[in-house]
Amino acid sequence: MKYLSEEDVVNYKRDGFIFVKDLFSPEEVQIMLEDIENEGGAVNHYLNARLDGSGRRAKISIWHSLNNDVWAAASTHPRIVNNIRILQGEDVAFFHGKVMLKEAQSGGAWEWHQDYGYWYDQGFVFPRMMSAFVALDPATAENGCLRVLKGSHKLGRLTHGAVGDQTGADMERLNQISQYFEEVTCEMTPGTVLFFDSLLLHTSAPNNSDYHRRSFIICFNALSNPQFRKKKLCSLDPCPVGTEDSILKFALQPEVAGV
Ligand SMILES: O=C(O)CCC(=O)C(=O)O
């Protein structure tokens, strides 16, 4: 079990994010990657793309319910849900899951934004929301890993507007304020998880490398946070908590895997 300590919570509240290295094992990551590569899997079913500011396609597969698949197993995994509860300081509901397919030589950028820049417009009253970013491939500066402004969650919500098909923070304001924050390049090994606050400013560059940068992001809302718009509706129920071996149950049988 990898549960965060009180000191980790203090650091998270100071910085707006925290890394947990190897939260998922190589076997668990492999099962998630196999599902991405399965043409009949959930990722292909929900696949979509959002143009970035320069017209490149940032591929995303997103869903708002827990289904009977490896992604639900990862979303409700005790190492995810219990750490989210520890950091949020209360029980949470599952909001959505999304696989980000930043493919070699083609994956588009994600513009600077706060997740609450999107979610404010979906009617969430407070920014009591957060995410777990699971690296599935090595994430490096070269293949467009996440970059965050450490401590920027303390700014409160910035004004956001449309950038391509995405929602981006007001760049004039961002250019003025970025000097007050350290920019952290979030290089991550597969299985490492970045927990981050919905007000943390973050971005990622396009992938011009020869290596995919795929990841799974799971988003949660605090149970004390009402939503007044029925748009991208979030469940009001506590997120279920699965078992330690829940992902491993989705391993392909050797005959299906062609072994
Ligand atoms: O996957 C990325 O590079 C960025 C994703 C992101 O910023 C988001 O989903 O809020």
The ligand as an SDF file (V2000), in Angstrom:
LIG
                    3D

 10  9  0  0  0  0  0  0  0  0999 V2000
   -2.1720   15.2730  -21.1330 O   0  0  0  0  0  0  0  0  0  0  0  0
   -1.7170   16.4030  -21.1080 C   0  0  0  0  0  0  0  0  0  0  0  0
   -0.6280   16.6730  -21.5650 O   0  0  0  0  0  0  0  0  0  0  0  0
   -2.4850   17.5290  -20.5070 C   0  0  0  0  0  0  0  0  0  0  0  0
   -3.8310   17.1410  -20.0500 C   0  0  0  0  0  0  0  0  0  0  0  0
   -4.5020   18.2080  -19.3100 C   0  0  0  0  0  0  0  0  0  0  0  0
   -3.9850   19.2540  -19.1200 O   0  0  0  0  0  0  0  0  0  0  0  0
   -5.8290   18.0070  -18.7800 C   0  0  0  0  0  0  0  0  0  0  0  0
   -6.4700   17.0060  -19.1020 O   0  0  0  0  0  0  0  0  0  0  0  0
   -6.2840   18.8600  -18.0130 O   0  0  0  0  0  0  0  0  0  0  0  0
  1  2  2  0
  2  3  1  0
  2  4  1  0
  4  5  1  0
  5  6  1  0
  6  7  2  0
  6  8  1  0
  8  9  2  0
  8 10  1  0
M  END
$$$$
